[in-house]
Amino acid sequence: MKYDFDILIDRTGKASYKWDQSEKLFGRSDILPLWVADMDFAPPREVVDAIVERAEQGVYGYTIRTQGYYDAIIGWLSRRHGWDIRQEWLSSAPGIVPALSLMVMAFTEPGDGVILQSPVYYPFYDVIKMNGRKVVDNALILQDGGRYVMDYDLLEQQAQAGAKMLLLCTPHNPGGRVWTREELSRVADIARKYDLLVVADEIHHDLVFSGHKHIPFASLSEDAAQRSLTCIAPSKTFNLAGLQVAAVVIPDEQRRAKYNALLKTLSLHMESYFGITAMESSYKHGDEWLDQLLAYLEGNLNAIVDFVSTRLPQIKVMRPEGTYMVWLDCNAISGSPQELKRLMFEKAGVAFTEGSIFGKQGTGHLRVNFACPRSLLLKALDQFATAVESSENV
């Protein structure tokens, strides 16, 4: 393979949110951090070279979107996802979560109900509550086979009762579901029937494993396109989160104008100097790198499943269809968030994400980020398993 994802890159002392806060967040400096969703891999060489070349220009002034930026996004969505969009549909944001917050601000009023599907990426709660809106929980249903599905009957009731917006996490985090065309079409039918606006967070759209396919919500139909706003970014795909760049696809002209007006009101309409370069270069040159990354990640996932079945059979693994996070049901070890934290931080020296922050259904669960060299992943799992075994023998 052209790319070596086994290389261990020392990220300590680099102002890393993931690696340089262990003492502050977990009480010890020697934690192995497999929690926050950034990868421990370098992006494609072409991306690094483009950023270095831009840095060497030496003047870092206000920045606009270029034609190359637009062409790269349009080409990527067409090539990788079969979704043909128009250039005029594109706007931007300094990140996906800021985009979600802007959309809640622009298209709902204080006190309005905004639907999310728990357990879900925890900033969804923040962008609703901190904007003075009401969380309407359309909790996912856990099937007997250990797979989340949507509760369409409840979703229809909530839309009929007056909820204004659905924050749709697709692919879903933390469960790793890649929603099928049929599943998304049922959401689209409910949205059309009750005039529900769908905000699709599709940041993990490129990270889908063999046997599954991401379907952009807005690609379902003309109606779905006109009543939805789609958020994408290269940040998860190519490990570029620190560059603060995202794209927003808004086919409806009036909503696009309202969103862009809010961007300008908050003076967020200028682009990240390095972000647009990273987005353009990754979407132009990242296909081969991504294909090899996905194969490596699937190998990591298989390693987790094998490890847990051997060393931690009491844990139930929800095998993700996409994303680079795996959702572990650890209730057989402990249903207490505090006990799981103590087990991770104090005994094992690892940091996974404790599940209750994703919603009450996440209690007793851990989310593990497996986008790291396999040796690091197995070391963290071994330390956790040893801590569990030690606790059981006390």
C-alpha positions as CSV (number, residue, x, y, z in Angstrom):
1,M,0.0,0.0,0.0
2,K,1.2,3.5,-0.8
3,Y,0.2,4.9,2.6
4,D,1.5,3.6,6.0
5,F,-1.1,4.1,8.7
6,D,1.0,2.1,11.2
7,I,3.3,5.1,11.8
8,L,3.1,6.5,15.3
9,I,3.1,10.3,15.2
10,D,4.0,12.1,18.4
11,R,1.3,14.7,18.9
12,T,2.2,15.7,22.4
13,G,3.3,19.2,23.1
14,K,1.6,20.5,19.9
15,A,-1.4,22.1,21.5
16,S,-3.4,19.0,20.7
17,Y,-6.9,19.0,22.1
18,K,-6.7,15.2,22.2
19,W,-3.2,14.6,23.5
20,D,-2.3,17.6,25.6
21,Q,-5.2,17.7,28.1
22,S,-4.9,14.4,29.9
23,E,-3.8,15.8,33.2
24,K,-6.5,18.4,33.2
25,L,-9.3,16.2,32.0
26,F,-8.5,12.7,33.3
27,G,-6.1,13.4,36.3
28,R,-3.0,11.8,34.9
29,S,-0.6,12.6,32.0
30,D,0.0,9.1,30.7
31,I,-3.5,8.5,29.4
32,L,-3.9,6.8,26.0
33,P,-6.6,9.1,24.4
34,L,-9.0,7.3,22.1
35,W,-11.9,9.6,22.8
36,V,-12.4,12.9,20.8
37,A,-13.1,12.2,17.1
38,D,-9.9,13.2,15.4
39,M,-7.5,10.7,13.8
40,D,-3.8,10.0,14.6
41,F,-3.0,9.8,10.9
42,A,-1.4,12.4,8.7
43,P,-3.5,13.5,5.7
44,P,-2.5,12.9,2.1
45,R,0.9,14.3,1.2
46,E,-0.7,16.5,-1.5
47,V,-2.7,18.2,1.2
48,V,0.3,18.8,3.4
49,D,2.3,20.2,0.4
50,A,-0.5,22.5,-0.5
51,I,-0.7,23.9,3.0
52,V,3.1,24.3,3.2
53,E,3.1,26.1,-0.2
54,R,0.3,28.4,1.0
55,A,2.1,29.1,4.3
56,E,5.3,30.1,2.4
57,Q,3.4,32.9,0.7
58,G,4.0,34.7,4.0
59,V,0.9,37.0,4.0
60,Y,-2.2,35.6,5.7
61,G,-4.9,38.0,4.8
62,Y,-8.7,37.8,4.4
63,T,-9.6,34.9,2.2
64,I,-12.4,34.2,-0.3
65,R,-13.7,31.0,-1.9
66,T,-12.0,30.3,-5.2
67,Q,-13.4,28.5,-8.3
68,G,-11.0,25.7,-7.5
69,Y,-12.7,25.4,-4.1
70,Y,-16.1,25.1,-5.7
71,D,-15.0,22.6,-8.4
72,A,-13.3,20.4,-5.8
73,I,-16.4,20.1,-3.6
74,I,-18.8,19.5,-6.6
75,G,-16.5,17.0,-8.1
76,W,-16.1,15.1,-4.8
77,L,-19.8,14.8,-4.1
78,S,-20.5,13.7,-7.7
79,R,-17.6,11.2,-7.8
80,R,-17.8,9.7,-4.3
81,H,-21.6,10.0,-3.6
82,G,-23.4,10.3,-6.9
83,W,-24.8,13.7,-5.9
84,D,-24.7,16.4,-8.5
85,I,-25.1,19.8,-6.9
86,R,-25.0,23.4,-8.3
87,Q,-22.3,25.8,-7.4
88,E,-24.8,28.4,-6.2
89,W,-26.1,26.0,-3.6
90,L,-22.8,26.1,-1.7
91,S,-22.2,28.2,1.4
92,S,-19.7,27.7,4.2
93,A,-19.1,27.7,8.0
94,P,-16.1,27.6,10.3
95,G,-17.1,24.0,11.2
96,I,-20.1,21.7,11.3
97,V,-21.2,22.5,14.8
98,P,-21.2,26.2,14.2
99,A,-23.2,25.5,11.1
100,L,-25.8,23.6,13.1
101,S,-26.1,26.4,15.6
102,L,-26.5,29.0,12.8
103,M,-29.3,26.9,11.3
104,V,-31.1,26.6,14.5
105,M,-30.8,30.4,15.0
106,A,-31.9,31.2,11.4
107,F,-34.8,28.8,10.9
108,T,-36.4,28.3,14.3
109,E,-37.6,30.7,17.0
110,P,-36.9,30.6,20.8
111,G,-39.1,27.9,22.4
112,D,-39.5,25.9,19.1
113,G,-39.0,22.2,19.3
114,V,-35.9,20.7,17.5
115,I,-35.8,17.0,17.0
116,L,-32.6,14.9,17.6
117,Q,-32.2,11.1,17.7
118,S,-30.5,10.0,20.8
119,P,-28.0,8.6,21.7
120,V,-26.4,11.2,19.5
121,Y,-23.3,13.4,19.2
122,Y,-23.6,15.6,22.3
123,P,-23.2,19.1,20.7
124,F,-26.6,18.5,19.1
125,Y,-28.1,19.1,22.6
126,D,-26.0,22.2,23.0
127,V,-27.0,23.9,19.8
128,I,-30.6,23.4,20.7
129,K,-30.6,24.3,24.4
130,M,-28.1,27.1,24.2
131,N,-30.1,28.8,21.5
132,G,-33.2,28.7,23.7
133,R,-35.0,26.0,21.8
134,K,-36.5,22.8,23.1
135,V,-35.0,19.3,22.7
136,V,-37.5,16.9,21.2
137,D,-36.0,13.4,21.6
138,N,-36.8,10.9,18.9
139,A,-34.8,8.2,20.6
140,L,-33.5,5.4,18.4
141,I,-34.7,1.9,19.0
142,L,-32.2,-0.8,19.7
143,Q,-33.1,-4.0,17.8
144,D,-32.4,-7.4,19.3
145,G,-29.5,-7.8,16.9
146,G,-27.8,-4.8,18.5
147,R,-28.6,-2.3,15.7
148,Y,-30.2,1.1,16.0
149,V,-33.3,1.9,13.9
150,M,-35.5,5.0,13.8
151,D,-38.8,5.4,15.5
152,Y,-40.9,6.7,12.6
153,D,-44.2,6.6,14.5
154,L,-42.8,8.8,17.2
155,L,-41.1,11.1,14.6
156,E,-44.4,11.6,12.9
157,Q,-46.1,12.4,16.2
158,Q,-43.4,14.9,17.1
159,A,-43.6,16.6,13.7
160,Q,-47.4,16.7,13.8
161,A,-47.1,18.3,17.3
162,G,-45.2,21.2,15.8
163,A,-41.5,20.5,16.0
164,K,-39.8,22.7,13.4
165,M,-36.5,21.0,12.6
166,L,-34.8,17.6,12.7
167,L,-31.1,17.4,13.2
168,L,-30.3,14.3,11.3
169,C,-26.9,12.6,12.0
170,T,-26.1,10.6,8.9
171,P,-24.0,8.4,9.2
172,H,-25.0,8.3,12.9
173,N,-22.6,9.0,15.7
174,P,-22.2,7.1,18.1
175,G,-24.0,4.1,16.7
176,G,-22.3,4.0,13.3
177,R,-25.5,3.4,11.4
178,V,-25.4,4.3,7.7
179,W,-29.0,5.0,7.0
180,T,-30.4,3.2,3.9
181,R,-32.3,4.9,1.1
182,E,-35.5,3.4,2.4
183,E,-35.0,4.7,5.9
184,L,-34.2,8.2,4.7
185,S,-37.1,8.2,2.4
186,R,-39.5,7.5,5.3
187,V,-38.0,10.6,7.1
188,A,-38.4,12.6,3.9
189,D,-42.1,11.5,3.6
190,I,-42.7,12.7,7.2
191,A,-40.8,16.0,6.6
192,R,-42.9,16.7,3.5
193,K,-46.2,15.8,5.2
194,Y,-45.6,18.1,8.2
195,D,-43.3,20.8,6.7
196,L,-40.3,19.7,8.8
197,L,-37.0,21.2,8.0
198,V,-34.2,18.6,7.9
199,V,-30.6,19.6,8.8
200,A,-28.4,16.8,7.7
201,D,-25.0,16.5,9.5
202,E,-23.1,14.4,7.0
203,I,-19.6,15.0,8.2
204,H,-18.9,11.2,8.3
205,H,-20.3,10.6,4.8
206,D,-16.9,9.4,3.4
207,L,-16.2,7.0,6.2
208,V,-18.4,4.1,5.2
209,F,-17.4,0.4,5.3
210,S,-17.8,-2.3,2.6
211,G,-21.3,-3.4,2.1
212,H,-22.9,0.0,2.9
213,K,-23.4,3.2,1.0
214,H,-24.0,6.7,2.2
215,I,-27.1,8.4,0.6
216,P,-27.1,12.2,0.9
217,F,-30.5,13.1,2.2
218,A,-30.9,15.9,-0.3
219,S,-30.3,13.5,-3.2
220,L,-33.5,11.6,-2.5
221,S,-35.8,13.9,-4.4
222,E,-36.4,17.5,-5.4
223,D,-38.6,18.0,-2.3
224,A,-36.0,16.5,0.0
225,A,-33.4,18.9,-1.5
226,Q,-35.6,21.9,-1.1
227,R,-36.5,21.3,2.6
228,S,-33.1,20.3,3.8
229,L,-29.7,21.8,4.5
230,T,-26.6,19.6,4.3
231,C,-23.4,20.0,6.3
232,I,-20.2,18.4,5.0
233,A,-16.5,18.9,5.8
234,P,-13.1,17.3,5.1
235,S,-12.3,17.4,8.8
236,K,-13.2,13.8,9.7
237,T,-12.3,12.3,6.4
238,F,-8.8,13.8,6.1
239,N,-8.1,14.7,9.8
240,L,-8.3,18.5,9.2
241,A,-10.5,19.6,12.1
242,G,-8.1,22.2,13.4
243,L,-8.4,24.2,10.1
244,Q,-12.0,25.2,10.8
245,V,-13.6,24.7,7.4
246,A,-16.9,23.3,6.3
247,A,-19.3,23.5,3.4
248,V,-23.1,23.9,3.6
249,V,-25.4,22.8,0.7
250,I,-28.6,24.8,0.6
251,P,-30.7,24.2,-2.6
252,D,-33.6,26.5,-1.5
253,E,-32.8,30.0,-2.6
254,Q,-34.7,31.8,0.2
255,R,-33.1,29.7,3.0
256,R,-29.7,30.1,1.4
257,A,-30.1,33.9,1.5
258,K,-31.2,33.9,5.1
259,Y,-28.3,31.6,6.1
260,N,-25.8,33.8,4.3
261,A,-27.3,36.9,5.8
262,L,-26.7,35.5,9.3
263,L,-23.2,34.5,8.4
264,K,-22.5,38.1,7.4
265,T,-24.3,39.5,10.5
266,L,-21.8,37.5,12.7
267,S,-18.9,38.3,10.3
268,L,-18.3,34.6,9.6
269,H,-18.5,35.0,5.8
270,M,-14.7,35.1,5.3
271,E,-12.9,31.8,4.8
272,S,-10.1,30.1,6.7
273,Y,-6.8,31.0,5.0
274,F,-5.5,27.4,5.2
275,G,-8.9,25.7,5.4
276,I,-10.0,26.4,1.8
277,T,-6.6,25.1,0.5
278,A,-6.9,21.9,2.6
279,M,-10.5,21.3,1.4
280,E,-9.7,21.9,-2.2
281,S,-6.5,19.7,-2.2
282,S,-8.1,16.9,-0.2
283,Y,-11.1,16.7,-2.4
284,K,-9.0,16.8,-5.6
285,H,-6.3,14.4,-4.5
286,G,-7.6,12.3,-1.6
287,D,-9.4,9.4,-3.3
288,E,-6.6,6.8,-3.2
289,W,-5.6,7.8,0.4
290,L,-9.2,7.5,1.5
291,D,-9.7,4.1,-0.1
292,Q,-6.6,2.8,1.7
293,L,-7.7,4.5,5.0
294,L,-11.0,2.7,4.9
295,A,-9.3,-0.7,4.4
296,Y,-7.1,0.0,7.4
297,L,-10.0,1.2,9.6
298,E,-11.9,-1.9,8.7
299,G,-8.9,-3.9,9.8
300,N,-8.9,-2.0,13.1
301,L,-12.6,-2.7,13.6
302,N,-12.0,-6.4,13.0
303,A,-9.2,-6.3,15.6
304,I,-11.6,-4.8,18.1
305,V,-14.2,-7.4,17.5
306,D,-11.7,-10.2,17.9
307,F,-10.1,-8.7,21.0
308,V,-13.4,-8.1,22.8
309,S,-14.7,-11.6,22.0
310,T,-11.6,-13.1,23.5
311,R,-10.7,-10.8,26.4
312,L,-13.9,-9.0,27.2
313,P,-16.8,-11.3,26.1
314,Q,-19.2,-9.6,28.6
315,I,-19.0,-6.4,26.4
316,K,-21.4,-6.1,23.5
317,V,-19.9,-4.5,20.4
318,M,-22.2,-2.6,18.1
319,R,-20.4,-3.0,14.8
320,P,-20.5,0.3,13.0
321,E,-21.4,0.5,9.3
322,G,-19.6,3.9,9.1
323,T,-17.6,6.4,11.1
324,Y,-14.4,5.5,13.0
325,M,-16.0,5.1,16.4
326,V,-17.3,1.8,17.9
327,W,-20.1,1.7,20.5
328,L,-19.5,-0.7,23.3
329,D,-22.2,-1.8,25.7
330,C,-20.3,-2.2,29.0
331,N,-23.4,-2.6,31.3
332,A,-22.2,-6.1,32.3
333,I,-19.1,-4.5,33.8
334,S,-20.9,-1.4,35.2
335,G,-23.9,0.8,34.5
336,S,-22.4,3.6,36.4
337,P,-20.8,6.4,34.4
338,Q,-18.5,7.3,37.4
339,E,-17.4,3.7,37.8
340,L,-16.6,3.4,34.1
341,K,-14.6,6.6,34.2
342,R,-12.7,5.4,37.3
343,L,-12.0,2.1,35.5
344,M,-10.7,3.9,32.4
345,F,-8.8,6.9,33.9
346,E,-7.5,5.6,37.2
347,K,-7.0,1.8,36.6
348,A,-6.5,1.4,32.8
349,G,-4.8,4.7,31.9
350,V,-7.0,5.0,28.8
351,A,-9.6,7.5,27.7
352,F,-12.6,6.4,25.7
353,T,-15.8,8.6,25.6
354,E,-18.2,7.8,28.4
355,G,-21.6,7.1,26.9
356,S,-24.2,9.0,29.0
357,I,-23.2,12.3,27.4
358,F,-24.9,11.1,24.2
359,G,-28.2,10.7,26.0
360,K,-29.6,8.5,28.7
361,Q,-29.6,5.4,26.4
362,G,-25.8,5.8,26.4
363,T,-25.5,5.0,30.1
364,G,-23.2,2.0,30.6
365,H,-21.6,2.5,27.1
366,L,-18.2,3.6,25.9
367,R,-17.4,5.1,22.5
368,V,-13.9,4.1,21.2
369,N,-12.2,6.1,18.5
370,F,-10.2,3.5,16.5
371,A,-8.7,5.9,13.9
372,C,-5.2,5.3,15.2
373,P,-2.3,3.0,14.5
374,R,-3.3,-0.6,15.3
375,S,-0.5,-1.0,17.8
376,L,-1.8,1.9,19.8
377,L,-5.4,0.6,19.6
378,L,-4.4,-2.8,20.8
379,K,-2.3,-1.4,23.6
380,A,-5.3,0.7,24.9
381,L,-7.6,-2.3,24.7
382,D,-5.1,-4.5,26.5
383,Q,-4.8,-1.9,29.3
384,F,-8.6,-1.6,29.6
385,A,-9.1,-5.4,29.6
386,T,-6.4,-5.8,32.3
387,A,-8.1,-3.2,34.4
388,V,-11.4,-5.0,34.0
389,E,-9.9,-8.4,34.9
390,S,-8.2,-6.9,37.9
391,S,-11.4,-5.4,39.2
392,E,-13.3,-8.7,38.7
393,N,-10.6,-10.5,40.7
394,V,-10.8,-8.2,43.7
